[in-house]
Amino acid sequence: FNDAISWSGGLFNNWLDTDNGFTDNPHQIIGRFTWLPYLSEDENELFHLGIGMRFSNSEVDLHYKSTPEFYISPTFIDSGTLNANSSFTYNLEASWRKGPLWISSEYTETNIDSPEQGDPTLSGYYISAALSLTGEMREFYQRNATYSALAVSQSVEQGGLGAWELTSRWSVFDGNSGQLNSGKTEIFSLGLFWWLNPKFNISLNYRWLHLEGCSLLNSSCDLVGNSNGMNLRLMMML
């Protein structure tokens, strides 16, 4: 298929790191299948699709929690400890790239086999866009269907301006299902990245966050609030 299709999978169990036997630890079965239905002759434009899955037989309790897309921030989503028989997660992905413009989106859903919680379903999605203001393009690796970091035509140490990238993102996560009230978030992000060279960047991100959840002080689940945040980050890739 001329590298238009990729697939991967695995079976995982950490019984070697615990005192439990193989069958007493949870099994994780994962897989991913991708397809590149369109790639222009000059490889400047492409369209990518993918699907992934993960199954766990949950020999131990499950616990789902999430922060609002900041590296250091309080937990907004928290399911608490769940007694579950198994969980099944699937993921759909799509992306389009044309030169310096890159648009991507994913949808993820987790179905939990937990009768006492009403067999809840957790779901979330995002759509994001990134534009290189200096014209660089992210490389797409067909072998494993992933994108590279933004290329830098002329780094700062070479006397250039580096690469500048404007990004935006909208994401939603819903953790309220069955008897489970983990919370629901909606997040809008706007960011500016300055890649001084291919291994180092400085970014400034603004996020607007909407939360619907349960109060930790009582059993009320009518908590609704909005937050705003700014994040300045320096990142070096080794």
KOLPATI-722873 format. One record per residue (C-alpha): z, x, y. Coordinates in Angstrom, 3 decimals. Each point is the difference from the previous one (the first is absolute). Layout:
BEGIN
+----------+----------+----------+
|       pz |       px |       py |
+----------+----------+----------+
|        Z |        X |        Y |
...
+----------+----------+----------+
END
This chain:
BEGIN
+----------+----------+----------+
|       pz |       px |       py |
+----------+----------+----------+
|    0.000 |    0.000 |    0.000 |
|   -0.390 |    3.024 |    2.281 |
|    3.765 |    0.057 |    0.772 |
|   -0.126 |   -3.605 |    1.273 |
|    2.728 |   -1.035 |   -2.464 |
|    3.397 |    1.551 |   -0.668 |
|    2.893 |   -1.006 |   -2.205 |
|    3.426 |    1.332 |   -0.888 |
|    3.066 |   -1.146 |   -1.900 |
|    3.245 |    1.077 |   -1.568 |
|    3.112 |   -0.891 |   -1.966 |
|    3.336 |    1.284 |    1.333 |
|    3.558 |    0.098 |   -1.342 |
|    2.768 |    2.315 |    1.246 |
|    2.024 |    0.076 |   -3.230 |
|    0.029 |    3.817 |   -0.016 |
|    2.049 |   -0.021 |    3.225 |
|    2.600 |   -2.519 |   -1.191 |
|    2.419 |   -0.465 |   -2.868 |
|   -1.778 |   -3.181 |   -1.086 |
|   -2.626 |   -0.234 |   -2.702 |
|   -3.701 |   -0.569 |    0.616 |
|    0.191 |   -3.766 |   -0.570 |
|    3.123 |   -0.332 |    2.200 |
|   -1.807 |    1.226 |    3.129 |
|   -2.580 |   -2.038 |    1.913 |
|   -3.643 |    0.634 |   -0.786 |
|   -2.431 |    0.216 |    2.916 |
|   -3.654 |   -0.704 |   -0.749 |
|   -2.321 |    0.622 |    2.940 |
|   -3.736 |   -0.041 |    0.611 |
|   -2.579 |    0.135 |    2.785 |
|   -3.727 |   -0.773 |    0.047 |
|   -2.263 |    0.633 |    3.012 |
|   -3.631 |   -0.624 |    0.898 |
|   -2.164 |    1.349 |    2.806 |
|   -2.701 |   -2.688 |    0.359 |
|   -1.597 |    1.572 |    3.071 |
|   -0.477 |    3.573 |    1.210 |
|   -2.678 |    0.824 |    2.563 |
|   -2.436 |    2.835 |   -0.676 |
|    1.606 |    2.196 |    2.643 |
|    3.477 |   -1.019 |   -1.327 |
|    0.988 |   -1.047 |    3.520 |
|    0.731 |   -3.602 |   -1.021 |
|    1.689 |   -1.355 |   -3.120 |
|    1.732 |   -3.062 |   -1.414 |
|    2.782 |    0.348 |   -2.581 |
|    1.754 |   -2.512 |   -2.294 |
|    2.901 |    0.469 |   -2.388 |
|    2.546 |   -1.751 |   -2.182 |
|    3.250 |    1.322 |   -1.434 |
|    2.834 |   -1.250 |   -2.196 |
|    3.473 |    0.952 |   -1.181 |
|    2.120 |   -1.581 |   -2.725 |
|    3.667 |    0.745 |   -0.695 |
|    2.103 |   -1.478 |   -2.783 |
|    3.095 |    0.385 |    2.216 |
|    2.592 |    1.342 |   -2.412 |
|    2.104 |    0.583 |    3.125 |
|    0.652 |   -2.256 |    3.000 |
|   -2.600 |   -0.193 |    2.767 |
|    0.655 |    0.529 |    3.704 |
|   -2.628 |   -0.392 |    2.743 |
|    0.590 |    1.097 |    3.580 |
|   -2.138 |    1.093 |    2.926 |
|    0.306 |    1.454 |    3.478 |
|   -2.314 |   -1.096 |    2.857 |
|   -2.524 |    2.874 |   -0.311 |
|    2.181 |    2.492 |    1.862 |
|    1.155 |    3.108 |   -1.850 |
|    3.568 |   -0.384 |    1.287 |
|    0.913 |   -3.663 |    0.493 |
|    2.306 |   -2.693 |   -1.397 |
|   -0.952 |   -2.004 |   -3.071 |
|   -1.701 |   -3.282 |    0.916 |
|   -0.883 |   -1.226 |   -3.510 |
|    2.619 |    0.078 |   -2.763 |
|   -0.099 |   -1.990 |   -3.227 |
|    3.317 |    1.246 |   -1.317 |
|    0.328 |    0.762 |   -3.698 |
|   -2.141 |   -2.263 |   -2.179 |
|    0.499 |   -0.692 |   -3.686 |
|   -3.597 |   -0.177 |   -1.241 |
|   -1.850 |    0.205 |   -3.294 |
|   -3.145 |    1.573 |    1.433 |
|   -2.160 |    0.348 |    3.096 |
|   -3.754 |    0.098 |    0.485 |
|   -1.654 |    1.310 |    3.165 |
|   -3.661 |   -0.070 |    0.925 |
|   -1.716 |    1.450 |    3.046 |
|   -3.384 |   -0.677 |    1.614 |
|   -1.511 |    2.520 |    2.407 |
|   -3.085 |    0.167 |    2.201 |
|   -1.178 |    2.417 |    2.668 |
|   -3.046 |    0.636 |    2.161 |
|   -0.827 |    3.203 |    1.825 |
|   -2.810 |    0.705 |    2.405 |
|    0.203 |    3.370 |    1.681 |
|    3.220 |    0.223 |    2.037 |
|    0.954 |   -3.661 |   -0.643 |
|    2.092 |   -0.846 |   -3.063 |
|    1.274 |   -3.474 |   -0.953 |
|    2.157 |   -0.597 |   -3.073 |
|    2.043 |   -2.798 |   -1.530 |
|    2.204 |   -0.623 |   -3.041 |
|    1.728 |   -2.982 |   -1.602 |
|    2.896 |    0.469 |   -2.439 |
|    1.836 |   -2.596 |   -2.073 |
|    2.936 |    0.442 |   -2.386 |
|    0.932 |   -2.699 |   -2.510 |
|    3.570 |    0.302 |   -1.302 |
|    1.072 |   -1.551 |   -3.294 |
|    3.510 |   -1.044 |    1.019 |
|    0.854 |   -3.606 |   -0.972 |
|    3.338 |    0.065 |    1.830 |
|   -1.866 |    0.822 |    3.248 |
|   -2.765 |   -2.542 |   -0.625 |
|   -2.581 |    2.630 |   -1.040 |
|   -0.660 |    1.148 |    3.586 |
|   -3.238 |    1.485 |    1.313 |
|    0.016 |    2.685 |    2.716 |
|   -3.199 |    0.543 |    1.968 |
|   -1.344 |    1.934 |    2.946 |
|   -3.159 |    1.198 |    1.657 |
|   -1.237 |    2.157 |    2.842 |
|   -3.190 |    0.642 |    1.914 |
|   -0.398 |    3.191 |    2.013 |
|   -2.621 |    1.652 |    2.166 |
|   -0.343 |    3.590 |    1.167 |
|   -2.466 |    1.491 |    2.462 |
|   -0.471 |    3.711 |    0.600 |
|   -0.383 |    0.354 |    3.762 |
|   -1.461 |    3.488 |   -0.426 |
|   -2.575 |   -1.065 |   -2.602 |
|    1.378 |    1.497 |   -3.227 |
|   -0.261 |   -1.856 |   -3.323 |
|    2.404 |   -0.287 |   -2.922 |
|   -1.486 |    1.321 |   -3.224 |
|   -0.085 |   -2.316 |   -3.031 |
|    0.663 |    1.577 |   -3.389 |
|   -2.047 |   -1.986 |   -2.503 |
|    1.664 |    1.528 |   -3.049 |
|    3.356 |   -1.672 |    0.685 |
|   -1.037 |   -2.470 |    2.746 |
|    2.269 |    1.308 |    2.759 |
|   -0.496 |    1.027 |    3.619 |
|    0.854 |    3.357 |    1.488 |
|    1.987 |    0.636 |    3.123 |
|   -2.073 |   -0.053 |    3.159 |
|   -2.276 |    3.015 |    0.262 |
|    0.365 |    2.227 |    3.055 |
|   -3.245 |    1.331 |    1.463 |
|    1.680 |    2.554 |    2.230 |
|    3.731 |    0.673 |   -0.249 |
|    2.235 |    0.814 |    2.956 |
|    0.486 |    3.606 |   -1.123 |
|   -3.794 |    0.372 |    0.163 |
|   -0.003 |   -1.137 |    3.614 |
|   -0.953 |   -3.612 |   -0.756 |
|    1.690 |   -3.333 |    0.660 |
|    0.765 |   -0.738 |   -3.640 |
|   -0.727 |   -3.512 |   -1.270 |
|    1.276 |   -3.199 |    1.641 |
|    0.326 |   -3.247 |   -1.944 |
|    0.925 |   -3.532 |    1.102 |
|    1.472 |   -2.265 |   -2.695 |
|    1.133 |   -3.611 |   -0.336 |
|    1.501 |   -1.982 |   -2.869 |
|    1.186 |   -3.521 |   -0.823 |
|    2.211 |   -0.486 |   -3.057 |
|    1.891 |   -2.888 |   -1.585 |
|    2.575 |    0.015 |   -2.810 |
|    1.529 |   -3.155 |   -1.482 |
|    3.064 |    0.451 |   -2.201 |
|    1.072 |   -3.655 |   -0.010 |
|   -0.897 |   -1.722 |   -3.264 |
|    1.783 |   -2.030 |   -2.655 |
|    3.737 |    0.492 |    0.500 |
|   -0.576 |    3.380 |    1.646 |
|    0.395 |    0.399 |    3.773 |
|   -0.779 |    3.655 |    0.669 |
|   -1.563 |   -0.620 |    3.406 |
|   -3.432 |   -0.119 |    1.583 |
|   -1.467 |    2.466 |    2.487 |
|   -3.076 |    0.114 |    2.212 |
|   -0.778 |    3.332 |    1.670 |
|   -2.614 |    1.024 |    2.562 |
|   -0.502 |    3.724 |    0.572 |
|   -1.961 |    2.026 |    2.524 |
|   -0.152 |    3.775 |   -0.226 |
|   -1.548 |    3.125 |    1.475 |
|   -0.373 |    3.139 |   -2.123 |
|   -0.775 |    3.503 |    1.230 |
|   -1.090 |    2.337 |   -2.780 |
|    0.431 |    3.516 |    1.386 |
|   -1.453 |    1.381 |   -3.234 |
|   -0.610 |   -1.419 |   -3.513 |
|    3.643 |    0.598 |   -0.986 |
|    1.989 |   -1.040 |    3.074 |
|    0.042 |   -3.128 |    2.146 |
|    2.099 |   -1.720 |    2.641 |
|    0.058 |   -3.803 |    0.040 |
|    1.396 |   -2.715 |    2.240 |
|    0.358 |   -3.470 |   -1.529 |
|    1.070 |   -3.352 |    1.444 |
|    1.067 |   -2.832 |   -2.302 |
|    0.751 |   -3.665 |    0.617 |
|    2.037 |   -1.497 |   -2.835 |
|    0.761 |   -3.603 |   -0.896 |
|    2.718 |   -0.663 |   -2.600 |
|    1.020 |   -3.175 |   -1.788 |
|    2.917 |    0.621 |   -2.338 |
|    3.601 |   -0.527 |   -1.053 |
|    3.068 |    1.118 |    1.916 |
|    2.139 |    2.665 |   -1.667 |
|    3.128 |   -1.576 |    1.540 |
|   -0.373 |   -3.422 |   -1.628 |
|   -2.247 |   -1.912 |   -2.374 |
|   -2.216 |   -1.385 |    2.761 |
|   -3.715 |    0.679 |   -0.451 |
|   -1.192 |   -1.202 |    3.396 |
|    0.027 |    3.425 |    1.663 |
|   -3.101 |    0.437 |    2.198 |
|   -0.557 |    2.887 |    2.380 |
|   -2.486 |    2.333 |    1.649 |
|    0.294 |    3.737 |    0.515 |
|   -1.977 |    2.687 |    1.802 |
|   -0.062 |    3.662 |   -0.900 |
|   -1.587 |    3.306 |    0.985 |
|   -0.310 |    2.958 |   -2.313 |
|   -0.950 |    3.581 |    0.910 |
|   -0.770 |    2.108 |   -3.059 |
|   -1.006 |    3.592 |   -0.678 |
|   -1.507 |    0.536 |   -3.446 |
|   -1.025 |    3.152 |   -1.830 |
|   -1.833 |   -0.242 |   -3.329 |
|    0.677 |    2.836 |   -2.417 |
+----------+----------+----------+
END
